Amino acid sequence: MALIAQSVLIGIADRAAMQYKYLEDAFTSLNETGGGLYFDRVTVTDDPDVEIPLEAIYEIVDENMLVAQAVKQTVLGNVVTAMNKHFNIESGGVPLQVGGWDGYCQAKDIRMSDYFNKLHHAAQFDWMRAIDVFSEGEDVFATLEVVAGPTLSFADGVNYGNGDATNPASGSYFAATQLKVVVVTMGATDLDLRLSVKDVSDNPTTIDVTVPAGSAPGTEVNIGLITDRFLDVFNAAFVPLGNTGTVGDEVTIQNIKERVIAL
């Protein structure tokens, strides 16, 4: 009995993640205020014959039009639970995969989309571990600007937690990520940066990156290799004896998603 191939499992997980995303987008639109929530519409009548029978019920509708609730009423969650049955098939007296989806991710050194993580929670009432989930946000870890001196102004942004294997991916904790520079504005001189970062084990280290002179707004420069993944950027400086850019240069440090999910 063979464990499912990694390429097949990722394809299944990413399709389910994309379907969840489409549902989440739809529910975001469904919950826009528009001309007013149900509760608000009956409240403004100032008519007890309208408000008394409707307010409490309409408040429930306003507050519980949630994608997770809808998913529980569909078969989409079966993508999660059926795979667990496969993982639990015994071969030689042990399961094909101990630890379910999280165990598979850790054994194969891969991570699932946060949309899949949300589906996993809807199906099993359990968040995946943060170390096994990559963020689907456009997350800004830091904003850097060259100011008079020249010196480097550093504004801290998000971080993905401390990398502890027990952290649930229930909000702001995610797996360490490769980083990129995104140019806001760039002058006619290279900008050599040394970033102070936390690695996958939350240990402080540094990594260097050069932003090329004349880069257009929106230009992206990958930091390190795909294997260079970090939880936090907590400071930055010019590389000693390097190029210090031009006063007014501004860049952000953002995450690179592990992969782009698709149906």
Secondary structure, 3 states (H helix, E strand, C coil): CCCCCHHHHHHHHHHHHHHHHHHHHHHHHHCCCCCCCHHHHHHCCCCHHHHHHHHHHHHHHHHCCCHHHHHHCCCCCHHHHHHHHHHCCEECCEECCCCHHHHHHHHHCCCEEHHHHHHHHHHHCCCCEHHHEECCCCCEEEEEEEECCCEEEEEECCCCCCCCCCCECCCCCCCCECEEEEEEECCCCCEEEEEEEEECCCCEEEEEEEECCCCCCCCEEEECCCCCCEEEEEEEEECCCCCECCCCCEEEEEECCCCCCCC
